[in-house]
């Protein structure tokens, strides 16, 4: 997760602006950068310690506070975040057996559930990878958006799964539904987990140069991103 978020953030000048505008409105460049920068700061030893005074009581501020579990769960749910509210204790991410099966076997989404006519061939489980799954779940913790944007967020303002028409769920999951959300409501795209996951895939940015410019100057300096 840290590698691919860090790769795009630290090479923002080479990111493809057309890909950015596929998932986000160009007005939101700084806000998206701030989310990526926040994730990288949360990964540093000790996490974020210089948060604004109005955010001092909120958690998590350090990725090491989040406990990662393996649980049985029920297909087709891959993973789930728990205790995501800003004042909640004991934040957790559970990756379910079906999630590990998908990651290991790259099962077609069309295998489960049976009817995937709503999305056709645009999405399948072969596109899932562990870093993207963890990134999606970490973004569920309300404090990520609060730390990124420096303000207390209310219901409907935090980063979360937005409504969509994904096969088997009424959520904007996957790249196709993320793009449809961006076209229909770019404000909702900014707070949809999946828009971040699919924009930050590094391979799609490597061949091109960007007109987005360098990242905005933010406090602190992100160290070399862990590649594990």
C-alpha positions in Angstrom: 0.0 0.0 0.0 2.7 2.5 1.0 4.7 1.7 -2.1 2.1 2.5 -4.6 0.6 5.5 -2.8 4.1 6.9 -2.3 5.2 6.2 -5.8 2.4 8.4 -7.3 2.7 11.1 -4.6 6.4 11.4 -4.9 6.3 11.3 -8.7 3.3 13.6 -9.1 4.9 15.7 -11.8 4.9 12.5 -14.0 1.4 11.5 -13.1 -1.0 11.4 -16.1 -3.5 14.3 -15.7 -6.0 12.5 -17.9 -6.1 9.6 -15.4 -6.5 12.0 -12.5 -9.5 13.7 -14.3 -11.0 10.2 -14.9 -11.4 9.7 -11.1 -11.4 13.3 -9.7 -12.3 16.8 -10.6 -9.1 18.9 -11.4 -10.1 21.3 -8.6 -9.4 18.5 -6.2 -5.8 17.9 -6.9 -4.6 19.4 -3.6 -7.2 17.5 -1.6 -6.2 14.2 -3.1 -2.5 14.9 -2.6 -3.3 15.7 1.1 -4.9 12.3 1.6 -1.9 10.5 0.1 0.5 12.6 2.2 -1.5 11.8 5.3 -1.3 8.1 4.7 2.5 8.3 4.3 2.8 10.4 7.5 0.7 7.9 9.4 3.1 5.2 8.3 6.1 7.0 9.9 7.4 5.9 13.3 5.0 7.5 15.8 2.6 8.5 13.2 1.2 12.1 13.1 1.9 14.0 16.3 1.4 17.7 15.2 -2.3 17.6 14.3 -4.4 20.7 14.7 -5.8 21.4 18.1 -9.4 20.6 17.1 -8.2 17.1 16.0 -6.1 16.2 19.0 -8.7 13.7 20.5 -9.2 11.7 17.3 -7.7 8.4 16.2 -6.0 6.7 14.5 -3.0 8.9 13.9 -0.6 6.0 13.3 -1.1 3.1 11.0 0.4 0.8 13.7 -2.7 1.5 15.8 -4.8 -0.5 13.3 -4.9 -4.2 14.1 -5.0 -6.5 11.0 -7.0 -9.7 11.4 -8.0 -12.7 9.3 -11.6 -13.8 9.8 -14.0 -16.2 8.1 -16.7 -13.7 6.9 -19.2 -14.3 4.1 -18.6 -14.0 0.3 -18.6 -11.8 -1.6 -17.2 -9.4 1.1 -13.4 -9.2 0.8 -12.6 -7.2 3.9 -14.1 -4.8 6.4 -12.9 -2.0 8.7 -14.2 -1.8 12.3 -14.3 1.1 14.9 -13.8 3.7 12.2 -15.4 6.6 14.0 -13.0 9.4 14.9 -13.2 8.8 18.7 -13.4 5.0 18.5 -10.9 2.8 20.2 -9.3 -0.4 18.9 -9.4 0.2 15.1 -9.3 -3.1 13.1 -9.2 -4.3 9.6 -10.4 -7.9 8.9 -9.5 -9.6 5.6 -12.0 -12.4 5.2 -11.3 -15.9 3.8 -13.0 -14.9 0.5 -10.7 -11.9 0.3 -7.6 -14.1 0.6 -9.1 -16.5 -1.9 -9.6 -13.7 -4.4 -6.1 -12.4 -3.8 -4.6 -15.8 -4.1 -6.6 -17.2 -7.1 -7.6 -14.0 -8.9 -11.1 -15.4 -9.3 -13.4 -13.7 -11.9 -16.0 -11.5 -10.4 -18.4 -13.1 -12.8 -17.9 -16.4 -10.9 -19.6 -14.9 -7.8 -22.4 -13.7 -7.8 -23.7 -15.4 -11.0 -25.3 -12.3 -12.6 -22.9 -9.6 -13.4 -24.7 -8.0 -16.3 -24.7 -4.7 -14.6 -20.9 -4.2 -15.1 -20.2 -6.5 -18.0 -16.5 -7.3 -18.5 -15.2 -4.1 -17.0 -14.3 -5.4 -13.6 -13.2 -8.7 -12.3 -11.5 -10.0 -9.2 -8.2 -10.5 -11.1 -7.7 -6.7 -10.6 -7.6 -7.0 -6.8 -4.3 -6.8 -4.9 -3.5 -6.6 -1.3 -2.1 -3.1 -1.3 -5.2 -1.8 -2.9 -7.5 -3.7 -0.5 -5.7 -2.3 2.5 -5.7 1.2 1.1 -9.4 1.0 0.6 -9.9 -0.2 4.2 -7.6 2.4 5.8 -9.5 5.2 4.0 -12.6 4.1 5.9 -11.2 5.4 9.2 -12.8 8.8 9.5 -9.7 10.5 10.9 -7.7 10.0 7.6 -9.8 12.6 5.9 -9.9 14.8 8.9 -6.1 14.8 9.2 -5.7 15.4 5.5 -8.1 18.3 5.3 -7.5 19.8 8.8 -11.1 19.9 9.9 -13.7 17.8 11.8 -15.8 16.1 9.2 -19.5 15.4 9.6 -21.5 12.4 8.3 -21.6 12.6 4.5 -18.2 14.4 4.4 -15.9 11.5 5.5 -14.3 9.2 2.9 -16.5 6.2 2.6 -18.1 3.8 0.0 -20.5 5.9 -2.0 -23.6 4.7 -3.7 -23.2 3.0 -7.1 -24.4 0.0 -9.1 -21.7 -2.6 -8.6 -22.7 -6.2 -9.1 -24.0 -7.6 -5.9 -23.7 -4.3 -4.0 -25.2 -0.8 -4.2 -21.7 0.7 -4.0 -19.4 2.5 -6.4 -16.8 -0.3 -6.3 -14.2 -0.9 -9.0 -12.7 1.4 -11.6 -15.8 1.5 -13.8 -18.2 2.5 -11.1 -15.6 5.0 -9.8 -15.5 6.6 -13.2 -19.2 6.7 -13.4 -19.4 8.4 -10.0 -16.8 11.0 -11.1 -18.9 11.8 -14.1 -22.1 12.0 -12.1 -21.0 13.7 -8.9 -17.4 14.8 -8.6 -18.0 15.8 -5.0 -18.9 12.2 -4.1 -15.9 11.0 -6.1 -13.6 12.9 -3.8 -14.9 10.9 -0.8 -15.2 7.5 -2.4 -12.6 5.0 -1.3 -12.3 3.3 -4.7 -11.6 6.5 -6.6 -8.3 6.7 -4.6 -7.5 3.0 -5.1 -7.8 3.0 -8.8 -6.2 6.4 -9.4 -3.1 5.5 -7.4 -2.2 2.4 -9.3 1.4 3.3 -10.3 1.7 1.3 -13.6 -0.7 3.6 -15.4 1.3 6.7 -14.6 4.8 5.5 -15.5 4.8 6.1 -19.3 3.5 9.7 -19.3 4.4 13.2 -18.1 2.0 15.4 -16.2 0.6 18.9 -16.6 -0.5 18.8 -12.9 2.7 20.2 -11.6 4.6 19.3 -8.5 2.9 18.4 -5.3 1.8 21.2 -3.1 4.2 22.0 -0.3 3.0 20.4 2.9 4.4 20.3 6.4 7.2 17.9 7.1 9.1 15.6 4.8 8.1 12.1 3.9 11.0 9.6 4.2 11.7 7.0 1.6 8.6 4.8 1.4 8.9 1.2 2.7 8.7 -1.2 -0.2 7.5 -4.2 1.7 
